[in-house]
Amino acid sequence: MTQRYSCAVCPSADKELGAFIADLPMETSFHRVESQEVKCGFGLTGVCCRLCANGPCRITPDSPKGICGANADTLVARNFLRAVSAGSGCYIHVIENTARNLKDTALAKGELKGKKALERLCDMLSISGSDDYDKAVKVADAVLCDIYKPDFEKMELVKKIAYKPRYEVWEKLGILPGGAKSEVFAGTVKTSTNLNSDPVDMLLHCLRLGISTGIYGLALTNLLNDVIQGEPEIRMAPVGLRVIDPDYINIMLTGHQHSMFAHLQERLKAEDVTKKVQTAGAKGFKLIGCTCVGQDFQLRGAHCTGVFDGHAGNNFTSEAVLATGAIDAVVTEFNCTLPGIEPICDELKIKQICIDSIAKKANADLKEFTYETREAVTNEIIDEIIAAYTGRRGAVPMNLLPEHGNDNTLTGLSENTLKEFLGGTWQPLIDLIVSGQIKGLAAVVGCSSLAGSGHDVLTVELTKELIARDILVLTAGCSSGGIENVGLMTPEAAELAGPNLKAICKQLGIPPVLNFGPCLAIGRLEIVAAEIAEAIGIDIPQLPLVISAPQWLEEQALADGAFALALGLPLHLGTPPFVTGSPVAVQVLCEDMKSLTGGYVFINNDAAESAKLFEDIIVGKRRDLNLP
């Protein structure tokens, strides 16, 4: 561990983190950016096809069609639909596992921490039962039945959950989805060799996938987790690398499926486990949040204060978290887990365990979670991590960053806790918007990436620009990890807001950026938007609201974006998806979509310019609502 890398290190909005990474004696994603600076122009614009043995074909002015005759519009739409299908499939995997975990917990008469959440779900879905366990089984079955339907049978819960004016738009356009898994299958088949060549049809299929992703993979996953794990509670919490305490056996969690950690979370607090840990020489176990599952733990941290120590950072912070030397194991169950952590874990003797075969890492042990085997598997995991702790501590150096982050980030926000904070109604927020004290809302969501100006740079700078314009920012996703670690979710961040928003924040003791947690919580933001729109008596596209995924990264983000377009929202991206090689795709996504759903895509990678565009859109929507 003495080598230093001579290449330039990708900058970070989090200056302290960036300096820490620059001084590491190991390679990280930040070091590899320079070697990957030259991008394939055909890949960037989406005009490359490698689906058959005649290819790969690429579109150029001199070769406007592939060998089969497919043009740029077909290639781009096909590639885009394939990506959205894959992204949607990831989310549907998550809701499927969550529904199964809820059902198994209820059948075993295990603990259901969110009884009020269960009642709300039953009311929403028109479900009744003999007791809470019976109700929970019926809720889970309703979800599973819907996602397993064929694509020619419409999912039944969409009508019960979606905002009525939006449902009517989707029904009129013919984009109501069939079974969620079948829609992913159809999207993949449709884009195979010499099948669909209609770019508009494929882009409309993306909207179907967006709806099933948003209603099921996002909104319903949160609501089911509320029943299993307990509902979020507003509180102040520590964030950043400061949450890592070397006196404990530390487990870094990565992924998206909080319910798969439910048994481990409880088991780590058991008396027999505590005795084992103390015998090994540690004070106890601590779970260290990283990526979106860490955000979800933070959101519900009031329910696991004894074992969860805090959220350290997002996906591209994970290598630095491990490089502290104080992490003894990584337990992962889904994506946002970088392959780059594997050599670091090997070098620092960090145990790697995967509990979902979908996310099997090259150097990790697979201990697949099932409800039936949870006791034995969890005990195996605990014993192996204790063994890793005793074998590595003292043999690897500590490189802590105890001052990183802050101790007073506001967390625990959801569609219910925010409304309760406002007195049980959205009217106070509506009044602030109507009066102009809050100009409008911006949802800054999604991934963290190293693209463009660097790690979280556009995300953080855009957020600062927005709050300075009296626009309240709501966040969800890995982007939240970067925003919170630089202090924008502390009450002190009110000083950076415009005069009106600053006064409101100081009066209420809140920050100008409200964190709803993981990327799954984009579904919570949709619920907030729908309830506010209903309270006003308008449709979602009429709200003074803009959504942004400034540094989107993965295919899941494209599925999220398809949901935003189906909701009729203006969607800002810092970098374009790989569609700019198709005039038809650009026209449909940026212009024609306005007359279909009301939504549209716009691209800008400059924070100040983007914020001005947001403000102009919001002012235009205020004008349409006859607001000052």
N, C-alpha and C positions, 0 to 999 in steps of 0.2 A: 504493500500500500504506500509506495513512495513515488510512483510515477505521477507527473503532472501533465495535463493535456495542453498542447501548445495552441490548439485551434481556438477561435473566438467562441465565447459562450453566449448562447441566446439570452438576451436581456429579459428581466422579469419586472412586472409592476411592483412586486414585493422586493424592494431593494435589499433588505437584510437577507432574504432567502437567496436572491441572486448572488450576493457576495459569498454566502456559505457554499453554494454549489460551485462557484468559480474556483474555490480553494480546495475542492474535494480531490483526493488522490485516486479517483475512479471515474470511469466514463458514465455519463448520464445522457438522457435525451437532449439536454441543453447543449452538450458537446457535439452531438451528431447532426445538429441543424445545419452547420456550415457545409458538411460533406454532402448534404442532400439539397443544397441550394438550387441546383440546376434541375428544373422540372420539365417533364415531357409536355410539350405544347399540345399534342393530340390528346393526351390524358386530361389536361386542364380544361379543354373545351368539350370533352366528351365524344370526340369523333374517331375513336379507335374501337375496333371490334375484333375479338379473338374467340368467337363462339364456334367457329368451324375450321376445318383443316385447310381451307383456301386462304385463311388469314394468317396472322393478324392483318386486317385491312385498316387503312386510315384515309380519311377524307382530306383532299387538298384541292385547290383551284383547278389543277390539271387532272385530278382524279376525283370527281365529285360523287362517285358511287363506289361501293365495295363490289367485289367480284359477283356477288349474288344480285346486285342491283340496288341494295339498300342505300339510301342517301343519308345526309347528315342528320336530318330531322328524325328519321327512323332510328339511327344508331344512338343518338343522344337520348331520345325518349325511352328507348329500350334499356339503356344503361341506367338511366335515372329511376325507372320503375323497378329494376332489379335491386337497386340500392334501397329504395323505400320499402320494398317487400322484405328485404333482409332486416332493416331497422325495425319494421313492425313486428317481424317474427321474434326479435329479441324481447320486445315488450310483452308479446303474448305469452312467451315462455314464462316471464315473471308473473303475470296474472294467473296463469295456469297453476304454477307451483304455490302461489299464495292462497288460491281458492282450495287447493288440495290440503294445504296445511291447516286452514281454518276448519275444513270438514273433519280431518283426522283428529284435530284437537277437540272438537265438539263431540265426536263419536266416543273418544276416550274420556269425556267429561273432564278435560283439562281446564286450565285457567283461561277465561276470556276477560281480559283486563278492561275492555271498552264496552261496557253494557249500554251506555247511552248511544254510542256509535252504532251498535247493533240495532237498537230501536229505530234510529233514524234510517238505517238501511232497509229495515223491514217495512217501514212506512213508505219509503221511496219506491220499493219494488213490490208493494202490495202483498207482503208475505206475513203469515201468522203461524204460530206454533204453540205446542203445549208448554214449552219452557225455553230458556235461552239456548240450550244445546240444540233443541229441535229447530229453532229458528235459524241458528248459525248453519246447520247442515243444509237447510232449505235455501238459504242465501248462496252458499257455496255451490250447491247443485244447479241453481238458476244460472250462475255465471258460467260454470263448466258446460252446461247444456248449450248455452248460447255460442260459446267459442268453438264447440265441436260441430255445430250445424254445417251442412254443405253450403257452398257459396250461393246457391239458388234459393236458400231459405233465409229470410231476413232475421237478424238477431232481434229478439223481443225486448231486451232491456234498453236498447237505444232510445226508444220512444219514451220510456219511463224516466230516463236520466237526462237526456238532452234537453236544452232550452227549447220550448215549443216553437218559437219563430224560426229557429235554426233547423229544427227537424223538418218543418214544412218546406224550407228551401231545399234541403237535401232530397226530400221525397220528390219534389217537383223536378229536380235535376236528374233523378234516377241514380243517385250515388249512395243510397242507403246500403250499408254493407251486409253481406251474408255472414256465415260463420267466420270468425276472425282467422282461425288457422287455415280455413279453405281459401280465404282471400289472399293470404300469403302464398299459398300453393298456386292459385290461379295467376297471381302476379309473376311468379317465377316461370310457370309454363308459358304464359303469354309472350314472354321475352326470349323464348328459345329460338333457334335458327329457323328462319323461313316461316315463322308464324305471324304474329301481329306486326303490321307495318304502318299502322295509323297512329301518328304521334299524339293526336288529340285524345283518342280513345285511351292510350296508355297514361297520359297525364291525368285524365279523369279517374282512372283506376287508382292513381296515387291518392286522390281525395277519399275514395272509399277506404283505403288503407289508413289514411289519416284519421278518419272518424272512428274506426275500430280501435286504432292505437290510442286515441285520446280518451274515448269513453271507457275502454276496458284496461289497456295497459297502463294508463296514467290515473284517471279518476278513481276507477274501482279498486285498483291495487292499493291506493292510499286508504280507501274506506275499509277494505278488508283488514289491512294492517292495523287500523285504528281499533278494530275489534280484538285482534290477537294481542297486540303489543301495548295497547292503551293509547289514548288520544294525546296529541301534543299539549304542552302547558307552557305558557309564556314565562320566561325566566332569563336571567343573565348567565352566560356560560363562558368558560375560557376557550380560546382557539389558538391554533398555531403549534409550533414545535415545543412550546412551553408545557403542553399537556403531558409530555413524556417524562415519567418519573423513574429513574434508574433503580430505585429501591424495590420496584415491583417487577413481576414477570409480565412483559408487555406483548400483547397480541395486536397486530395491525390488521384491521378488517378492510377488505375491498370488495366491491360489487354493488348489487342493487336489491338483494332479496333479504330484507331484514328478518322476515319470519323464519328463515332457515337458521338464524342464530338464536332463536328464542330459547331453546333448551340449553344451549351453551351459556347464554347470558345468565340464566338462573342457576345452573350447576356450579358456575364459578364462585357463587356466594355460599355454597353449602359448607357445613362445618368440617366434613371429612376432607374436602378439597383444600380448605384453608389450612388444615393441619399439615397436609402434604407440602403445601407451598412454604410454610414456615420451617418445616424440616429441611427444605432445600435452601433456606437462607434468605427468602424474600418476604416482604411484608404481605403480599397477596398478588392476585391477578388484576390487571387492568386491560380493558379494551380501548384501543386507540383508533379513533375514526379516521378513515381516509376514503376518498371518492364518495359516491352518492350514498352508499350504505352508512358511511360515517355521518353524513348530513342527516340521515333518517334517525340514527341513534341520538344525535344531538337534538333533533326536533322533539324526541320523546325522552330526553335525558332525565326528566323528573322521575321516570319509572325505573331507572337503573343507575342511580347516583353512586351506589356502592361499588360498582365495577366498571362503569364507563367513565373515562377520565376526560374526554373531550375530543373535538374534531381537529386533526392536525393540518389537513389541507386537501387539495384536489388531486386529480390523477397525476399531473406533472409535478406534484410535490412529493409523491410517494417515494421516489428514489432518495430524496434528501432525508425523509423520515427514517428510512432504513439506514442511511449512512451515519446517523447519530450513534449507531452501535448499541442502542438501548432497546431495540425491538428484538424479541426472541423468537417470534413466529409470525408468519403471514397466513391468515386463513381467508380464502377467497371463494366466491360462488358465482361470479359473473364478470362482465366486462369492465372497462376502465382500469384493468390490471395490466400494466405495461409488461411486455416481454423483457424489457430492460431491467426489471427488478431481479431477474433470475441470477445473473452473474454476481450482483451485489449480495444477494442472499447467500450464494455459495461462498463468497469471499469472507463474509462476516458470520458464517455458520448459523444463519437464520433458518429455522425450520419452515418449509413451505407445505401447506396442506390445502387441497381443493375439496369442497364438499358438494360440488355439482360438476358432473363429467362434461357438461357443455363448456366449462371454463378450465379444463385441465391444462395446467402449466407444465412445461417440458421437464422441469427439475423438481416437481412437487409430488407428494403422495396423494393419491385419490382415496378419500374416505367419504364416499357418497352419502349424503343425508337422505334418510327416509324416516318417516315418523315411527315406523315399526322398530327400526334399529337405532333410534336416537340415543338410548341409554348407553348401549355398548360403544357406539361410534364416538359419542361425546367423551366417554371415559378414556377411550384410546387416545383421542386428541389431547386431552388434558395431560395424561401421563407422558406422551411423547414431547409435549411442549416443556414440561418440567424437566425432562431429561435433556432437552436442547439447552435450556437455561443453565443447568448445572455444568454442561459441557462447554459452553461458550463464554460465560461470564468470567472475566479475568484473562481470557485468551484473546479477546478482541478489544481494541481501544474504544473509549468513549469519545464522542465528538458532539456534545450537546449544544443546543442553541436555546437556553432557558428564557431569554428575554423576547423571543420571537412571538408575534401575535399579541393578544390582549386578553384580559380577564373578564371583560364586560360587553361581550357581543350579545345582542338581543336575539333570542331564538324561541322556538315553540309556537310559531305563527301558523295558523291554518285558517280555512274558511270559517271555522267555528270560533276559534280563540280570538281572532281579530274582531269578529262581529260582537263577541261578548265584551271585549275591551271597549268597544264603542257604545256599549249599553244595550246590547242585544238587537241592534238594528243598524242598517247601513246608512241611515239618514244623516248622522253627523258627518260622515265622509262625503255623502252626496251634497250636503249643504256647503262644505268647504270647497268642493269643485264648482258648484253653481255660483258661489260668491267670487270665485277666481283666486281665493287664497291658495288653493292647490290648482294649478293650471290644468293638470291632467295626470294620467297614469302611464308609466312605462314598465313593461315586464322585460327585464334583462335576464335571459334564461340560457340554459343549455350548457354546452361543454366549455372546457378550458383547452386551449391549443397553444402551440408555439409558432403558429403561422403569422405572417404579417410582421407587426412590429415587436412581437415577442410574447412571452408567457403572461397572459391576462392583461396585457398593456392596453389594448383597445377597450376591453371590457371595463377596466377600472377607470380609464380616462373618460369614456362615454358616460359612465355612471356619475362621475363628478360633474360633467357638463350638464347633465339632465337635472340633478338636484339644484344646481346653481340657477336653473331656469324655473324653479318652483314646480318641478315635475316630480311627483312621488314615485320612487322606484321600488318595484316588487321583484324579488329574485327567486330562482329555483335552479338547482343543478350544480355541476362542478364549478361553474362561474362564480357561484356564491362563496366557494372556498377561498378564491382569490380576493373577492371583494371584502369578505369579513377579516381576512388576515391582515389587510392594510388599514383596518380600523373604520371602515365606512358604515359598519353596523353597530357602532357604539353611540351612545347619546351625544358624545362630544363631537361627532361628525356633523351635528346640526350647524356648526360654525361654517361649514362649507356650502350650506344650502342658500338658496335665494332668500330675500328678507321675509317673505310671507311663510314659506315652508319652514324656515329657521324658527320663526316665532311659534308656529304650531308645535314643532318638535320639542322646543324648550318647555312649552306649556305642559305637554303630555309626558315629557321625559323619555322620548323615543328617538331613534335615529331616523334619518331621511331615506334610509334603505331598509326595507323589511324583508327578512329572509324566511321563505317558506320551506327551505330544506332541499331535498334531492331533486333530480330532474323529473322524477315521477310526480313531484308536486306541481309541475306545470298543469296537471289535472286539477289541482286545488285552485290555481289561479283562474282556470276556466270557470269553475264553480263560482268564485268571487265575481267574475265579470258577468256571468249569467244572472246572479242574484241582484247585482246592482242594476243591470239593465231591466230586470223584471220590476224592481222597485220604482224605477223611473217610468216604465211603460214603453221601452224602446227595444230594438234589436241590438245584438252585440256590436255589429259594425258601426253603429251610431255613437258608441261610447268614445270619449276623448282618451283613447287608449291605443298605444302602439306596442308591438312585441318585437323583441330583438334577440337574435342569437349571434352576437357580434363575433364570437370566435368558435363557431360550430366546428365539430371534429368528425363525428361518426355518422354511420348510416342511420342510427337511431334518431339523430338530430334532424335528418331529412324527413323521417316519419313524423316527428314533432311538428316540423314546419308545414307538412301537409295538413295536419290538424288545425294549425293556426289559419291556414288559407281556407279550410272548410268552415271555420268559425267566422270568416269574413274580416279578418284583421290585417292591417298593414304589417308586413313582416320584413324587418331589416336584417341584413346579413353583412358582415364585414368583408367576407370574400364570397364570390359567387359559387354555387354548386357547379358541377362539371356539365353545364348545359349550354354554355355560350356559343358553341359551334353550331347550334340550331336556331335559325331565325324564328321557326314556329314555336319552339319551347320558350324562348325569351318572350315572344309576343303573348303567348298564353299566360305565362306565370306573372309577367309584369304589367300587362294591360287587359287582356281578355277576361282574366279572372275577376276583374272588378264588376263586370256585368253578370257573372255567374254566381259567385258567393259574396262578393263585396271585398274580398281580400286581394292582396297583390304583394309581390316581392320588390324590394328596392335595395340596391347595393351601395355601400359607401364605407371606406376604410379609414376615414378621418373622423376623430371623435367630435370635434367642434362642428364640422359640417353635418355629421349625422344628427347631432343634438338639435341643430337648427332645423333640419328636415323634420325631426320628431315634433318640434315646437310648431312648425307650420301646419303639419297634419292635425295636431291637437287643436290649434286655433281654428282651423277650418271646420272641424267637427263641433267645436263650441259655437261657431257662427251658425252652423246648420241647426243647432238646438236652441238658437236665440239666446245664448248665454253671453254675458259681457266678456 
